[in-house]
Amino acid sequence: MTAALSETSAALCFLFVLLIPCAAAGLALINVGLGRFRNAAHAMLSAVCVIAVAAVVYFAIGAAWQGSAGQPAFALRVAGRDWNWIGAGRFFLRGLALGGWSSLGTLFGLMSAGLVAIIPLGSGADRWRLGASGASTVLLAGWTFPLFAHWAWGGGWLAQLGFLDSGGSGVIQVVGGLTALSIAWMLGPRRGKFSPEGMPSALPGHNVVLVLLGCFLAWVGWLGLNCAAAILFTGVEASRAVLIAVNTTLSAASAELSVAAITRVRFGKTDASLCANGWVAGLVAVSAGCAVVRPAAAAIIGLVAGALVLYSVEWLELHLGVDDPCGAVSVHAVAGLWGLLAAGVSGPWLAQLVGISTLVGCILPLTYGLNWLLNLLSPQRVALEGERQGLDLYELGAGAYPDFMTHNEDFWQR
């Protein structure tokens, strides 16, 4: 938190924080709908489990690493100046008074840790073991997320440079998106996704209605997320919430319309699932500058985010062979990086570029390396039989749609 909040601002901020689980529910529904039907219950349970793991781990150690501005921290002295690099709080929230508004940042961090943990589930859909996703979340919520959150929001060295991330485009979305990229690389593509020649095949999601419902929930959650984060970490007054809500909505709407128009022109029909990805990408991209950009700028940010996501999904499949069933890498990492860059219009350009470079050059290798080590200890991908049978039956013993359990032959394609 940047400064003590008035009673009114603190009360409003608390209400905004309580909306964040709607964003988590929205992303969870999008992941479920874009996956295969025989993995639907597994996908939703995975979301609930990683939120639970993230909450416990953040409570135990993550909050101590993240800290907050003005609180004890470890610093490195470079060029005659102290650069704050990690919090020095006490584990298990010891010594933290939770009876007043001063602890709102901790509650926000607890909610955000769960939100960032859901993002990689989208890239690992249909093939990521439940236990493995929980173990990966321990690393994400216990180290990777709070580390960068401290740098940007907890008075760390990026904050000292003037890095602007009002609503978490970098801290939440890009960190989660880069972890999603690491998981997609680690697990490899789904069976039948690529032909022997390396050409990707369409494996459409099983329920686009759930996906679109998830968009509405995500919108509500993002309004709370952006307003709460801006009040807590950018120091804006509570009355700025109106501008933040307008910017958030305009960016999502512009991104969705951008994707709708492009798919209509390119394919002759509007693609519903890509429009959903565009909607969330608009929410992601505007978060960084939601409290400071004007509505016209927010609309432009959304337009560009929608186009970027559409072409990023295609490029990742065709050129990198990345199988990302829910578009998590494009929606959260690519759109988030664009949002950080666009926020530079209202903040120090150099600080934004340093932050982007840090995410790509430090956080990506870190999260990949941690998951690579985890994969050495225990393979994260489900066994061959589990992928064929479906994760619902293989890991849970029951399907989400027991009356409609059938199997097609795409599994046997190579």
C-alpha angles and dihedrals in degrees: 000000000000099000144346112292127225117245091255095048092046093050092049091046090053090054090048091052090054089061093060094087087064088064090051091049090049094052090046092054091048090053091049095048095047093050129076118283093240090062099044100106090043091053093052094044089049089056092051092046097049090049089053093047092046092051094051095044093046089050091049102045114339097076090052092053093046098046119161139261113292094018126113113288142160115255137190119217111227126167091352094306132102113238113198110223110165139010122255100205126139121267122251090027090282113171093018115123106224096180097085143050091264089081095059090104090060092051090048091051091050091054094043093051089060092047094051090048093058094058098073090052088073094059093043095047119142095013112043116104117236094233092047093053089052092050091049089051090057089062094042098047095034100048123352099051099041091045095059091036088059092049093052106026108015099066092272129151095279090053088050088056091053098256110176121214107144098172106020107269087147105023096049110012104038093039089052093042094051089049087051089054090051091051093048090052092045097049099039124215126316118263110275095017096111129036121228086265091056098252114143121239125211113254101179123204118258102232121029091175090067089048093054092044087054089056091059093048091046090053092055091046093048092054088059094040096052095042094048095045093047092051093046103040108020095041097230120156119258091249088068087073089089092059091044092053092048092049093046093050095044093050094050092046093048092048092050092049090047092056092043092054095045095048090047091054096041101040104020091240135066113253110223098197093049090048088055090052089049092052093054091043089058090052090049097046098050094048094085095058100021094121098046111031123086121247093254090055091048090054091051091048089054094047092054093043091055093051092044093053094048094053094036092059090052095044095049091053099042101039107024100029091231114161105206106165096190100033092244095150094051096040098045108022103033096037091042093053090049089051092053090050093048091050087063087081087074098032142038107306093207093054091050092050091048090051092050091047090050092052094049098035101038113016095045095053089042096053092041092049093049092050091044090057090046090051090053090056095046126358110250097206119087118248120270093256092051092055091049095046096040128252093257093065098029099051104017103031095229137064129235090233105031094173093058105042108142133145128222128201101250088101091070094055116102 
